[in-house]
Amino acid sequence: MSNDLEFTAHLYGKGQFHHSIDSRQLPDGFVKYHKANFAQYFAIPEEKFRGCKVLETGCGPGKHAVVLALLGADVTAMDLSPDNIQKSEKIKEFYGLKNLKFIQHDLMHPLRLEGEFFDLISAHNWLQHAQSPSVVLGNLIPALKKGGKIYLSLYHGGTFRFFISQIARSVLKRDYYDLMRDLVKFHFPAGLKEFNNPDDIYMENIFDDFFVPFCHATTYEVVIKELKELGCVPIIADPKLKDIYGLDNIPLRMGFEKKKEANGQRKMYYTKAVDEFAVTQPDFLVQSVQWARKTVDYFNGLNNPELTSSFCLGLYRLRAMTSRTSDAEKKHQLLQAYLEMSCSGSNRAISSYYDTQKLYEAQKSNRIGKI
């Protein structure tokens, strides 16, 4: 792909959501969950959505936009990917929704809505992938009525997931994308069901965390500062999370109300990801950072696409194997052992079961099967 925009559109339009609406009818549990989720973070009873003008952003294949429309809202939904817009039109047609329209737009650029204002704006699980979330929010909030509300669901930094992700993103190159897709079957021949955590561990998640051009995991503190600059105040309390290093993953979700228009120049806080290596305690995490830096240098020095991709899939396996425990010290001890073995040049260390590097090379040389 020639640039970040095209690659992101490809990744989500033809990759992440390729089979997302093979069955166009949304599961009842999905609809029920997200109706309740929107009601919670907008702080509005479900019946009060009827007639609200809602902007659903980063809509993907349109599932969450459909939920909002089923609540009776008048929904305008936007996405970067033309493939996602095509999928969205199909699911809209399936439900026969007249109160839903889709627009392709890159929200790094100002909205072109000719003075249209919204009661509610939703940004569910995509804003962290914008080049600058701060710029996007600066484009969105002016389209929100005074007294209107915005809901954000983001990636929370400081968890084991994003420590793993930062290591992988430090050694992978975009050109390795197709190669890694080929290697997945060697590392996870039975898929990812064995880890019994489908909400956090699934195939698309590997490529989302490791390859999407921007992955700006953040914190409540950063988001609250950013929205304050834009004239918004929280309607959902900051949970004041502590000691989350052992958590595999936790969403960052908040609702805000627009109290005033932003005036003049504003400070921009949400412009980059949390640096997972910028820690000074506890000791076991500092040790992981030291090993992570050494490992990044090692693999970047090798310049070996197959071994590097296999190493990163091994990282994901380690995360998957420990995703159901919150024992931070144990997780990081296992990670340190894996990083040490990987730096030793032991291909065997890449997989718990077999030497994936040799299998991959054998398949290439013997032309067995299709890679």
LINPEDA-V99815 format. One record per pair of residues at least 6 apart in sequence whose C-alpha atoms are under 6 Angstrom apart, sorted by the first residue. I is the first residue (numbers start at 1). J is the second residue. D is the distance in whole Angstrom. If there is no record, write none. Layout:
{{I	J	D} {I	J	D}}
This chain:
{{1	7	5} {4	213	6} {9	81	5} {13	81	6} {13	83	5} {13	84	5} {16	204	6} {24	91	6} {31	67	6} {39	45	6} {39	46	6} {41	255	5} {42	255	6} {49	71	6} {49	73	5} {50	72	4} {50	73	5} {51	73	5} {51	74	6} {52	73	5} {52	74	6} {53	74	5} {53	118	5} {53	119	5} {54	75	5} {54	118	6} {54	120	5} {54	121	6} {55	75	6} {55	76	5} {55	77	6} {55	121	5} {56	77	5} {56	121	6} {56	122	5} {57	77	6} {57	78	5} {57	123	5} {58	78	6} {58	79	5} {58	126	6} {59	78	6} {59	79	5} {60	84	5} {61	84	5} {61	87	5} {61	88	5} {62	88	5} {74	99	5} {75	100	5} {76	100	6} {76	101	5} {76	102	6} {77	102	5} {78	102	6} {78	103	5} {78	104	6} {79	104	5} {79	105	6} {80	104	6} {80	105	5} {80	106	5} {107	136	6} {108	136	5} {110	139	5} {117	143	5} {117	144	5} {117	145	6} {118	144	5} {118	145	6} {119	145	6} {119	148	5} {120	148	6} {120	149	5} {120	150	6} {121	150	5} {122	150	6} {122	151	5} {123	152	5} {124	152	6} {124	153	5} {125	153	5} {125	154	5} {127	133	6} {128	215	6} {128	216	5} {129	214	5} {129	215	5} {132	271	5} {133	270	6} {133	271	6} {134	270	5} {134	271	6} {146	258	5} {146	259	6} {147	257	6} {147	258	5} {147	259	6} {148	257	6} {148	258	6} {149	256	5} {149	257	4} {150	255	6} {150	256	5} {151	254	6} {151	255	4} {152	253	6} {152	254	6} {153	252	6} {153	253	4} {154	252	5} {155	217	5} {155	251	6} {155	252	6} {156	217	5} {156	218	5} {156	219	6} {156	251	6} {156	252	5} {157	217	5} {157	218	5} {157	274	6} {158	245	6} {159	244	6} {159	245	5} {159	247	5} {159	248	6} {159	249	6} {160	245	6} {160	248	5} {161	248	5} {161	249	6} {163	276	6} {165	209	6} {168	312	6} {169	210	5} {171	296	6} {171	300	6} {180	309	6} {182	371	6} {216	272	5} {216	273	4} {217	273	5} {217	274	6} {218	273	6} {218	274	5} {226	269	6} {229	266	6} {230	262	5} {231	258	6} {231	259	6} {231	260	5} {231	261	6} {231	262	5} {232	256	6} {232	257	5} {232	258	4} {232	259	6} {233	256	5} {233	257	5} {234	255	6} {234	256	4} {235	255	5} {235	256	5} {236	254	6} {236	255	5} {245	328	6} {246	326	4} {246	327	5} {246	328	4} {247	326	5} {248	323	5} {277	289	5} {288	336	6} {311	350	5} {314	350	5} {314	351	6} {341	349	6} {347	355	6} {348	355	5}}
